[in-house]
Amino acid sequence: MDIYNFSSVNNISPFAPYYSYSIGIVDVSNEINLETIASNLLVKEKEIINKYPSGIDGETGLGKDSVTARFPHYTLWQYKEFKHLKSIVKKHHDIYCSSLNVNTDKIYSQAWFNVMRIGEKINKHSHNISPYSYLSAHLTVNAKDTKTYYFNPLSGERWGEDNINGKLTFFPSWIEHETDKVEIEQERITIALDIYNHTSFTQDVYDNKKYRWHEL
């Protein structure tokens, strides 16, 4: 796993703005079958859109009719096709935390997916800015010639990574991020997920929403 560290430097004043965060990126293409996952997700897209009502799209700009806007109603982890992916996320989460000397306990996750077509992009947004905020991640399943950008919380400067199939990226849930616009006639398919540690899960998730969070 490659770890990219971002922190403020050369602060002269004790009250100068400060930030410190890390983004972890790992290629898991040899651990999963990306073609099978992409095919399964395109089938699930129709099923989920027909099954669940449209709702908020998480400020992504993909619209209320997108599969993204159904994320409050389900988790990918409820489907047996993605059981293996759960274990992969857990393994690399632990590697990410170990590299940062962060102790881990039980972790829980909810997961959804995005399907973008020509002319669509994900607008700048973050997943969780509360005191319970932990980690988010995304897996590029099928993409070409797009990037995801992460924004410095003070300067607003953005740092981009290429969306390469099989790339799994971990980042703090409060980091704002966005994508390029899809410019070709090919679906851009990604899996997105949030992770909570045990404290955040038990204290911040309502009982009637816990079904969406699976222990990893």
FIKOLZA-1660 file (N, C-alpha, C; in steps of 0.1 Angstrom, whole numbers, plus 5000, padded with zeros to 4 digits):
% residues 216
   i   px   py   pz ch aa at
   1 5008 4988 5000  A  M  N
   1 5000 5000 5000  A  M CA
   1 5009 5012 5000  A  M  C
   2 5005 5022 4992  A  D  N
   2 5012 5035 4991  A  D CA
   2 5005 5045 5000  A  D  C
   3 5012 5051 5009  A  I  N
   3 5006 5061 5018  A  I CA
   3 5011 5075 5014  A  I  C
   4 5001 5084 5012  A  Y  N
   4 5004 5098 5009  A  Y CA
   4 5000 5107 5021  A  Y  C
   5 5010 5113 5027  A  N  N
   5 5008 5121 5039  A  N CA
   5 5007 5136 5035  A  N  C
   6 4998 5143 5041  A  F  N
   6 4996 5157 5039  A  F CA
   6 4995 5164 5053  A  F  C
   7 5003 5174 5055  A  S  N
   7 5003 5181 5067  A  S CA
   7 5008 5195 5065  A  S  C
   8 5004 5204 5074  A  S  N
   8 5009 5218 5074  A  S CA
   8 5024 5218 5078  A  S  C
   9 5031 5227 5073  A  V  N
   9 5045 5228 5077  A  V CA
   9 5049 5242 5079  A  V  C
  10 5060 5243 5087  A  N  N
  10 5067 5257 5089  A  N CA
  10 5057 5266 5096  A  N  C
  11 5049 5261 5105  A  N  N
  11 5040 5270 5113  A  N CA
  11 5049 5278 5123  A  N  C
  12 5048 5291 5122  A  I  N
  12 5056 5299 5131  A  I CA
  12 5048 5302 5144  A  I  C
  13 5035 5305 5142  A  S  N
  13 5027 5308 5154  A  S CA
  13 5021 5296 5159  A  S  C
  14 5019 5295 5173  A  P  N
  14 5012 5283 5179  A  P CA
  14 4997 5283 5175  A  P  C
  15 4992 5294 5169  A  F  N
  15 4978 5294 5165  A  F CA
  15 4976 5294 5150  A  F  C
  16 4987 5291 5143  A  A  N
  16 4986 5290 5129  A  A CA
  16 4977 5278 5125  A  A  C
  17 4970 5278 5113  A  P  N
  17 4962 5267 5109  A  P CA
  17 4970 5254 5108  A  P  C
  18 4964 5243 5112  A  Y  N
  18 4971 5230 5112  A  Y CA
  18 4962 5219 5106  A  Y  C
  19 4968 5211 5098  A  Y  N
  19 4961 5199 5093  A  Y CA
  19 4971 5187 5092  A  Y  C
  20 4966 5175 5092  A  S  N
  20 4974 5163 5090  A  S CA
  20 4965 5152 5087  A  S  C
  21 4967 5146 5075  A  Y  N
  21 4959 5134 5071  A  Y CA
  21 4967 5126 5061  A  Y  C
  22 4962 5114 5059  A  S  N
  22 4969 5104 5051  A  S CA
  22 4959 5097 5041  A  S  C
  23 4963 5095 5029  A  I  N
  23 4955 5088 5019  A  I CA
  23 4963 5075 5016  A  I  C
  24 4956 5064 5017  A  G  N
  24 4962 5051 5014  A  G CA
  24 4957 5045 5001  A  G  C
  25 4965 5040 4992  A  I  N
  25 4961 5035 4979  A  I CA
  25 4968 5021 4977  A  I  C
  26 4960 5011 4973  A  V  N
  26 4965 4998 4970  A  V CA
  26 4958 4992 4958  A  V  C
  27 4965 4984 4950  A  D  N
  27 4960 4977 4939  A  D CA
  27 4955 4964 4943  A  D  C
  28 4942 4961 4942  A  V  N
  28 4936 4948 4946  A  V CA
  28 4931 4940 4934  A  V  C
  29 4936 4944 4922  A  S  N
  29 4930 4938 4910  A  S CA
  29 4934 4923 4909  A  S  C
  30 4944 4919 4916  A  N  N
  30 4948 4905 4916  A  N CA
  30 4940 4897 4927  A  N  C
  31 4932 4904 4935  A  E  N
  31 4925 4897 4946  A  E CA
  31 4910 4896 4942  A  E  C
  32 4905 4902 4932  A  I  N
  32 4891 4902 4928  A  I CA
  32 4889 4900 4913  A  I  C
  33 4877 4897 4909  A  N  N
  33 4874 4896 4895  A  N CA
  33 4866 4908 4891  A  N  C
  34 4873 4918 4885  A  L  N
  34 4867 4931 4883  A  L CA
  34 4856 4930 4872  A  L  C
  35 4858 4921 4862  A  E  N
  35 4847 4920 4852  A  E CA
  35 4834 4915 4858  A  E  C
  36 4836 4905 4867  A  T  N
  36 4824 4899 4873  A  T CA
  36 4817 4909 4882  A  T  C
  37 4825 4917 4890  A  I  N
  37 4819 4927 4898  A  I CA
  37 4812 4938 4890  A  I  C
  38 4818 4942 4879  A  A  N
  38 4812 4952 4871  A  A CA
  38 4799 4947 4865  A  A  C
  39 4799 4935 4860  A  S  N
  39 4786 4929 4855  A  S CA
  39 4776 4928 4865  A  S  C
  40 4779 4923 4877  A  N  N
  40 4770 4922 4888  A  N CA
  40 4764 4936 4892  A  N  C
  41 4772 4946 4892  A  L  N
  41 4767 4959 4896  A  L CA
  41 4758 4965 4886  A  L  C
  42 4760 4963 4873  A  L  N
  42 4751 4968 4863  A  L CA
  42 4737 4961 4864  A  L  C
  43 4737 4949 4868  A  V  N
  43 4725 4942 4871  A  V CA
  43 4718 4947 4883  A  V  C
  44 4726 4949 4894  A  K  N
  44 4721 4955 4906  A  K CA
  44 4716 4969 4904  A  K  C
  45 4722 4976 4895  A  E  N
  45 4717 4990 4893  A  E CA
  45 4702 4990 4890  A  E  C
  46 4698 4982 4880  A  K  N
  46 4684 4982 4876  A  K CA
  46 4675 4977 4888  A  K  C
  47 4680 4967 4894  A  E  N
  47 4672 4960 4905  A  E CA
  47 4670 4970 4917  A  E  C
  48 4681 4977 4921  A  I  N
  48 4680 4987 4932  A  I CA
  48 4672 4999 4929  A  I  C
  49 4673 5004 4916  A  I  N
  49 4665 5016 4912  A  I CA
  49 4650 5012 4912  A  I  C
  50 4647 5000 4908  A  N  N
  50 4633 4996 4908  A  N CA
  50 4628 4993 4922  A  N  C
  51 4636 4988 4930  A  K  N
  51 4632 4984 4943  A  K CA
  51 4630 4995 4954  A  K  C
  52 4639 5005 4953  A  Y  N
  52 4640 5015 4964  A  Y CA
  52 4636 5029 4958  A  Y  C
  53 4630 5037 4967  A  P  N
  53 4626 5051 4962  A  P CA
  53 4638 5060 4960  A  P  C
  54 4637 5069 4951  A  S  N
  54 4647 5079 4949  A  S CA
  54 4648 5088 4961  A  S  C
  55 4660 5093 4963  A  G  N
  55 4662 5101 4975  A  G CA
  55 4674 5111 4973  A  G  C
  56 4681 5114 4984  A  I  N
  56 4692 5123 4983  A  I CA
  56 4704 5115 4976  A  I  C
  57 4712 5123 4969  A  D  N
  57 4724 5117 4962  A  D CA
  57 4737 5120 4969  A  D  C
  58 4736 5124 4982  A  G  N
  58 4748 5127 4989  A  G CA
  58 4756 5139 4984  A  G  C
  59 4749 5148 4978  A  E  N
  59 4755 5160 4973  A  E CA
  59 4765 5157 4961  A  E  C
  60 4764 5145 4955  A  T  N
  60 4773 5142 4944  A  T CA
  60 4769 5148 4931  A  T  C
  61 4756 5153 4930  A  G  N
  61 4751 5159 4918  A  G CA
  61 4747 5148 4907  A  G  C
  62 4746 5136 4911  A  L  N
  62 4742 5125 4902  A  L CA
  62 4727 5124 4900  A  L  C
  63 4720 5131 4909  A  G  N
  63 4705 5132 4908  A  G CA
  63 4698 5121 4915  A  G  C
  64 4685 5125 4918  A  K  N
  64 4676 5116 4926  A  K CA
  64 4673 5103 4919  A  K  C
  65 4674 5102 4906  A  D  N
  65 4671 5090 4898  A  D CA
  65 4683 5081 4897  A  D  C
  66 4694 5084 4902  A  S  N
  66 4706 5076 4901  A  S CA
  66 4706 5065 4911  A  S  C
  67 4714 5054 4909  A  V  N
  67 4715 5044 4919  A  V CA
  67 4722 5049 4931  A  V  C
  68 4730 5059 4929  A  T  N
  68 4737 5066 4941  A  T CA
  68 4727 5071 4951  A  T  C
  69 4716 5076 4946  A  A  N
  69 4705 5082 4954  A  A CA
  69 4698 5072 4962  A  A  C
  70 4700 5059 4960  A  R  N
  70 4694 5048 4968  A  R CA
  70 4703 5043 4979  A  R  C
  71 4714 5050 4981  A  F  N
  71 4724 5044 4991  A  F CA
  71 4718 5044 5006  A  F  C
  72 4708 5052 5009  A  P  N
  72 4703 5051 5023  A  P CA
  72 4695 5039 5026  A  P  C
  73 4692 5031 5015  A  H  N
  73 4682 5020 5017  A  H CA
  73 4688 5006 5018  A  H  C
  74 4701 5005 5015  A  Y  N
  74 4707 4991 5014  A  Y CA
  74 4722 4992 5017  A  Y  C
  75 4728 4981 5017  A  T  N
  75 4743 4980 5017  A  T CA
  75 4747 4969 5008  A  T  C
  76 4758 4971 5000  A  L  N
  76 4763 4961 4991  A  L CA
  76 4767 4948 4999  A  L  C
  77 4770 4950 5012  A  W  N
  77 4774 4938 5020  A  W CA
  77 4763 4928 5022  A  W  C
  78 4750 4932 5019  A  Q  N
  78 4739 4922 5021  A  Q CA
  78 4739 4912 5010  A  Q  C
  79 4746 4914 4999  A  Y  N
  79 4746 4905 4988  A  Y CA
  79 4758 4896 4989  A  Y  C
  80 4756 4883 4987  A  K  N
  80 4766 4873 4988  A  K CA
  80 4777 4875 4978  A  K  C
  81 4774 4881 4966  A  E  N
  81 4784 4883 4956  A  E CA
  81 4796 4892 4961  A  E  C
  82 4794 4900 4971  A  F  N
  82 4804 4909 4976  A  F CA
  82 4810 4905 4989  A  F  C
  83 4807 4893 4994  A  K  N
  83 4813 4888 5006  A  K CA
  83 4828 4888 5006  A  K  C
  84 4834 4884 4995  A  H  N
  84 4849 4883 4994  A  H CA
  84 4855 4897 4995  A  H  C
  85 4848 4907 4989  A  L  N
  85 4853 4920 4989  A  L CA
  85 4853 4926 5003  A  L  C
  86 4844 4922 5012  A  K  N
  86 4844 4926 5026  A  K CA
  86 4857 4923 5032  A  K  C
  87 4862 4910 5030  A  S  N
  87 4874 4906 5037  A  S CA
  87 4886 4914 5032  A  S  C
  88 4886 4917 5019  A  I  N
  88 4897 4925 5013  A  I CA
  88 4898 4939 5019  A  I  C
  89 4886 4945 5020  A  V  N
  89 4886 4958 5026  A  V CA
  89 4891 4958 5040  A  V  C
  90 4887 4948 5048  A  K  N
  90 4892 4947 5062  A  K CA
  90 4907 4945 5062  A  K  C
  91 4912 4936 5054  A  K  N
  91 4927 4934 5054  A  K CA
  91 4934 4947 5051  A  K  C
  92 4930 4954 5041  A  H  N
  92 4938 4966 5037  A  H CA
  92 4935 4978 5047  A  H  C
  93 4923 4978 5053  A  H  N
  93 4921 4988 5063  A  H CA
  93 4931 4986 5074  A  H  C
  94 4933 4973 5078  A  D  N
  94 4942 4971 5089  A  D CA
  94 4957 4974 5086  A  D  C
  95 4960 4972 5073  A  I  N
  95 4974 4976 5068  A  I CA
  95 4975 4991 5069  A  I  C
  96 4965 4998 5064  A  Y  N
  96 4965 5013 5064  A  Y CA
  96 4967 5018 5078  A  Y  C
  97 4959 5013 5087  A  C  N
  97 4960 5018 5101  A  C CA
  97 4973 5014 5108  A  C  C
  98 4978 5002 5105  A  S  N
  98 4991 4998 5110  A  S CA
  98 5002 5007 5106  A  S  C
  99 5002 5011 5093  A  S  N
  99 5012 5020 5088  A  S CA
  99 5012 5033 5094  A  S  C
 100 5001 5037 5100  A  L  N
 100 4999 5050 5106  A  L CA
 100 5000 5049 5122  A  L  C
 101 5003 5037 5126  A  N  N
 101 5003 5034 5141  A  N CA
 101 4990 5038 5148  A  N  C
 102 4979 5034 5141  A  V  N
 102 4966 5036 5147  A  V CA
 102 4961 5023 5151  A  V  C
 103 4957 5022 5164  A  N  N
 103 4951 5010 5169  A  N CA
 103 4937 5008 5164  A  N  C
 104 4934 4995 5161  A  T  N
 104 4921 4992 5156  A  T CA
 104 4913 4983 5165  A  T  C
 105 4900 4984 5165  A  D  N
 105 4891 4975 5172  A  D CA
 105 4881 4970 5162  A  D  C
 106 4870 4966 5166  A  K  N
 106 4859 4962 5156  A  K CA
 106 4856 4973 5147  A  K  C
 107 4854 4970 5135  A  I  N
 107 4850 4980 5125  A  I CA
 107 4838 4976 5118  A  I  C
 108 4830 4986 5113  A  Y  N
 108 4817 4983 5107  A  Y CA
 108 4817 4992 5094  A  Y  C
 109 4810 4987 5084  A  S  N
 109 4810 4994 5071  A  S CA
 109 4796 4993 5065  A  S  C
 110 4793 5004 5058  A  Q  N
 110 4782 5004 5048  A  Q CA
 110 4788 5007 5034  A  Q  C
 111 4782 5001 5024  A  A  N
 111 4787 5002 5011  A  A CA
 111 4776 5004 5000  A  A  C
 112 4780 5012 4990  A  W  N
 112 4770 5014 4979  A  W CA
 112 4779 5015 4966  A  W  C
 113 4773 5019 4955  A  F  N
 113 4780 5020 4943  A  F CA
 113 4775 5031 4934  A  F  C
 114 4783 5036 4925  A  N  N
 114 4780 5047 4916  A  N CA
 114 4782 5042 4902  A  N  C
 115 4773 5045 4893  A  V  N
 115 4774 5043 4879  A  V CA
 115 4773 5056 4872  A  V  C
 116 4783 5061 4865  A  M  N
 116 4783 5073 4858  A  M CA
 116 4785 5071 4843  A  M  C
 117 4777 5079 4836  A  R  N
 117 4778 5078 4821  A  R CA
 117 4782 5091 4815  A  R  C
 118 4784 5092 4802  A  I  N
 118 4790 5103 4796  A  I CA
 118 4783 5116 4800  A  I  C
 119 4791 5126 4803  A  G  N
 119 4786 5139 4808  A  G CA
 119 4784 5140 4823  A  G  C
 120 4785 5129 4830  A  E  N
 120 4783 5129 4845  A  E CA
 120 4796 5130 4852  A  E  C
 121 4795 5136 4864  A  K  N
 121 4806 5137 4873  A  K CA
 121 4801 5137 4887  A  K  C
 122 4810 5134 4897  A  I  N
 122 4806 5135 4911  A  I CA
 122 4812 5149 4916  A  I  C
 123 4803 5157 4921  A  N  N
 123 4806 5170 4926  A  N CA
 123 4814 5169 4940  A  N  C
 124 4820 5180 4943  A  K  N
 124 4828 5181 4956  A  K CA
 124 4818 5178 4968  A  K  C
 125 4822 5169 4976  A  H  N
 125 4814 5166 4988  A  H CA
 125 4823 5158 4998  A  H  C
 126 4818 5157 5010  A  S  N
 126 4825 5148 5020  A  S CA
 126 4814 5139 5026  A  S  C
 127 4819 5129 5033  A  H  N
 127 4809 5119 5038  A  H CA
 127 4805 5121 5052  A  H  C
 128 4814 5126 5061  A  N  N
 128 4811 5128 5075  A  N CA
 128 4820 5138 5081  A  N  C
 129 4815 5149 5087  A  I  N
 129 4824 5158 5093  A  I CA
 129 4820 5159 5108  A  I  C
 130 4814 5149 5113  A  S  N
 130 4810 5149 5128  A  S CA
 130 4822 5144 5136  A  S  C
 131 4821 5145 5149  A  P  N
 131 4831 5140 5158  A  P CA
 131 4833 5125 5157  A  P  C
 132 4823 5118 5151  A  Y  N
 132 4824 5103 5150  A  Y CA
 132 4831 5099 5137  A  Y  C
 133 4834 5109 5128  A  S  N
 133 4840 5106 5115  A  S CA
 133 4852 5097 5116  A  S  C
 134 4853 5087 5108  A  Y  N
 134 4864 5077 5108  A  Y CA
 134 4870 5076 5094  A  Y  C
 135 4867 5066 5086  A  L  N
 135 4873 5065 5073  A  L CA
 135 4863 5062 5062  A  L  C
 136 4866 5066 5050  A  S  N
 136 4858 5062 5038  A  S CA
 136 4868 5055 5028  A  S  C
 137 4862 5049 5018  A  A  N
 137 4871 5043 5008  A  A CA
 137 4863 5042 4995  A  A  C
 138 4870 5040 4984  A  H  N
 138 4863 5037 4971  A  H CA
 138 4872 5028 4963  A  H  C
 139 4865 5019 4956  A  L  N
 139 4872 5010 4947  A  L CA
 139 4868 5013 4933  A  L  C
 140 4878 5015 4924  A  T  N
 140 4875 5017 4910  A  T CA
 140 4873 5004 4903  A  T  C
 141 4861 5001 4898  A  V  N
 141 4857 4989 4892  A  V CA
 141 4859 4989 4877  A  V  C
 142 4854 5000 4871  A  N  N
 142 4856 5002 4856  A  N CA
 142 4856 5017 4853  A  N  C
 143 4867 5022 4849  A  A  N
 143 4869 5036 4845  A  A CA
 143 4880 5038 4835  A  A  C
 144 4880 5049 4828  A  K  N
 144 4890 5052 4819  A  K CA
 144 4891 5067 4818  A  K  C
 145 4903 5072 4819  A  D  N
 145 4906 5086 4817  A  D CA
 145 4899 5096 4827  A  D  C
 146 4897 5091 4839  A  T  N
 146 4892 5100 4849  A  T CA
 146 4900 5100 4862  A  T  C
 147 4899 5110 4870  A  K  N
 147 4906 5111 4883  A  K CA
 147 4896 5114 4894  A  K  C
 148 4900 5111 4906  A  T  N
 148 4893 5116 4918  A  T CA
 148 4903 5126 4925  A  T  C
 149 4897 5137 4929  A  Y  N
 149 4905 5148 4935  A  Y CA
 149 4901 5149 4950  A  Y  C
 150 4911 5152 4958  A  Y  N
 150 4909 5154 4973  A  Y CA
 150 4914 5168 4976  A  Y  C
 151 4906 5175 4984  A  F  N
 151 4909 5189 4987  A  F CA
 151 4915 5192 5000  A  F  C
 152 4926 5200 4999  A  N  N
 152 4932 5204 5012  A  N CA
 152 4922 5212 5020  A  N  C
 153 4920 5209 5033  A  P  N
 153 4910 5216 5041  A  P CA
 153 4912 5231 5043  A  P  C
 154 4924 5235 5041  A  L  N
 154 4927 5250 5044  A  L CA
 154 4929 5257 5031  A  L  C
 155 4937 5253 5022  A  S  N
 155 4940 5261 5010  A  S CA
 155 4930 5258 4999  A  S  C
 156 4923 5246 5000  A  G  N
 156 4914 5243 4989  A  G CA
 156 4921 5236 4977  A  G  C
 157 4934 5236 4978  A  E  N
 157 4942 5229 4967  A  E CA
 157 4938 5215 4966  A  E  C
 158 4937 5210 4953  A  R  N
 158 4933 5196 4951  A  R CA
 158 4944 5187 4947  A  R  C
 159 4944 5175 4951  A  W  N
 159 4954 5165 4948  A  W CA
 159 4946 5153 4941  A  W  C
 160 4951 5149 4929  A  G  N
 160 4944 5140 4921  A  G CA
 160 4950 5126 4920  A  G  C
 161 4942 5116 4919  A  E  N
 161 4947 5102 4916  A  E CA
 161 4940 5097 4904  A  E  C
 162 4947 5090 4895  A  D  N
 162 4940 5084 4884  A  D CA
 162 4931 5072 4888  A  D  C
 163 4919 5072 4882  A  N  N
 163 4910 5061 4885  A  N CA
 163 4914 5048 4877  A  N  C
 164 4922 5040 4883  A  I  N
 164 4927 5028 4876  A  I CA
 164 4919 5016 4882  A  I  C
 165 4914 5008 4873  A  N  N
 165 4906 4996 4877  A  N CA
 165 4914 4988 4887  A  N  C
 166 4907 4985 4898  A  G  N
 166 4913 4977 4909  A  G CA
 166 4920 4985 4920  A  G  C
 167 4920 4998 4918  A  K  N
 167 4926 5006 4929  A  K CA
 167 4916 5009 4940  A  K  C
 168 4921 5006 4952  A  L  N
 168 4913 5008 4964  A  L CA
 168 4919 5019 4972  A  L  C
 169 4912 5029 4976  A  T  N
 169 4917 5041 4982  A  T CA
 169 4910 5043 4996  A  T  C
 170 4918 5046 5006  A  F  N
 170 4912 5049 5019  A  F CA
 170 4916 5064 5022  A  F  C
 171 4906 5071 5029  A  F  N
 171 4908 5085 5032  A  F CA
 171 4899 5088 5044  A  F  C
 172 4903 5098 5052  A  P  N
 172 4894 5103 5062  A  P CA
 172 4881 5108 5057  A  P  C
 173 4870 5104 5063  A  S  N
 173 4856 5107 5058  A  S CA
 173 4853 5121 5056  A  S  C
 174 4860 5130 5064  A  W  N
 174 4858 5144 5063  A  W CA
 174 4864 5151 5051  A  W  C
 175 4873 5144 5044  A  I  N
 175 4880 5151 5033  A  I CA
 175 4870 5153 5021  A  I  C
 176 4870 5165 5016  A  E  N
 176 4861 5167 5004  A  E CA
 176 4868 5162 4992  A  E  C
 177 4860 5156 4983  A  H  N
 177 4866 5150 4971  A  H CA
 177 4856 5152 4959  A  H  C
 178 4860 5150 4947  A  E  N
 178 4852 5151 4935  A  E CA
 178 4859 5143 4924  A  E  C
 179 4852 5142 4912  A  T  N
 179 4858 5135 4901  A  T CA
 179 4857 5143 4889  A  T  C
 180 4865 5138 4878  A  D  N
 180 4863 5144 4865  A  D CA
 180 4850 5140 4859  A  D  C
 181 4846 5147 4848  A  K  N
 181 4834 5143 4841  A  K CA
 181 4838 5132 4831  A  K  C
 182 4828 5122 4830  A  V  N
 182 4830 5111 4821  A  V CA
 182 4829 5117 4806  A  V  C
 183 4839 5114 4798  A  E  N
 183 4839 5120 4785  A  E CA
 183 4837 5110 4774  A  E  C
 184 4836 5097 4777  A  I  N
 184 4835 5086 4767  A  I CA
 184 4822 5078 4770  A  I  C
 185 4819 5070 4760  A  E  N
 185 4807 5061 4760  A  E CA
 185 4811 5048 4768  A  E  C
 186 4814 5050 4780  A  Q  N
 186 4817 5038 4788  A  Q CA
 186 4814 5041 4803  A  Q  C
 187 4806 5032 4809  A  E  N
 187 4803 5034 4823  A  E CA
 187 4815 5035 4832  A  E  C
 188 4814 5045 4841  A  R  N
 188 4824 5046 4852  A  R CA
 188 4818 5040 4864  A  R  C
 189 4823 5029 4869  A  I  N
 189 4816 5022 4880  A  I CA
 189 4826 5021 4892  A  I  C
 190 4821 5026 4903  A  T  N
 190 4829 5026 4915  A  T CA
 190 4821 5021 4927  A  T  C
 191 4827 5015 4936  A  I  N
 191 4821 5011 4949  A  I CA
 191 4826 5021 4959  A  I  C
 192 4817 5026 4967  A  A  N
 192 4821 5035 4978  A  A CA
 192 4816 5030 4991  A  A  C
 193 4823 5033 5002  A  L  N
 193 4820 5028 5015  A  L CA
 193 4824 5037 5026  A  L  C
 194 4817 5036 5037  A  D  N
 194 4821 5043 5049  A  D CA
 194 4825 5033 5060  A  D  C
 195 4834 5036 5068  A  I  N
 195 4838 5027 5079  A  I CA
 195 4837 5035 5092  A  I  C
 196 4832 5028 5102  A  Y  N
 196 4832 5033 5116  A  Y CA
 196 4839 5023 5125  A  Y  C
 197 4846 5029 5135  A  N  N
 197 4851 5020 5146  A  N CA
 197 4839 5017 5155  A  N  C
 198 4842 5008 5165  A  H  N
 198 4831 5003 5174  A  H CA
 198 4825 5015 5181  A  H  C
 199 4832 5024 5186  A  T  N
 199 4826 5035 5194  A  T CA
 199 4817 5044 5186  A  T  C
 200 4821 5047 5174  A  S  N
 200 4813 5055 5165  A  S CA
 200 4801 5048 5161  A  S  C
 201 4802 5035 5158  A  F  N
 201 4791 5027 5154  A  F CA
 201 4780 5026 5165  A  F  C
 202 4784 5023 5177  A  T  N
 202 4775 5021 5188  A  T CA
 202 4768 5035 5192  A  T  C
 203 4776 5046 5191  A  Q  N
 203 4771 5058 5196  A  Q CA
 203 4764 5067 5185  A  Q  C
 204 4767 5065 5172  A  D  N
 204 4762 5074 5162  A  D CA
 204 4752 5068 5152  A  D  C
 205 4751 5055 5152  A  V  N
 205 4742 5049 5143  A  V CA
 205 4729 5045 5150  A  V  C
 206 4717 5050 5145  A  Y  N
 206 4704 5047 5151  A  Y CA
 206 4702 5032 5149  A  Y  C
 207 4694 5026 5159  A  D  N
 207 4692 5012 5158  A  D CA
 207 4685 5008 5145  A  D  C
 208 4676 5016 5140  A  N  N
 208 4669 5012 5128  A  N CA
 208 4677 5014 5115  A  N  C
 209 4689 5018 5117  A  K  N
 209 4699 5020 5105  A  K CA
 209 4710 5010 5106  A  K  C
 210 4711 5002 5117  A  K  N
 210 4722 4994 5119  A  K CA
 210 4723 4982 5109  A  K  C
 211 4711 4979 5103  A  Y  N
 211 4711 4968 5093  A  Y CA
 211 4720 4971 5082  A  Y  C
 212 4722 4984 5079  A  R  N
 212 4731 4987 5068  A  R CA
 212 4746 4986 5071  A  R  C
 213 4749 4985 5083  A  W  N
 213 4763 4984 5087  A  W CA
 213 4767 4970 5091  A  W  C
 214 4776 4964 5084  A  H  N
 214 4781 4951 5087  A  H CA
 214 4795 4951 5093  A  H  C
 215 4797 4942 5102  A  E  N
 215 4811 4941 5108  A  E CA
 215 4820 4935 5097  A  E  C
 216 4832 4941 5096  A  L  N
 216 4842 4936 5086  A  L CA
 216 4851 4927 5093  A  L  C
% end
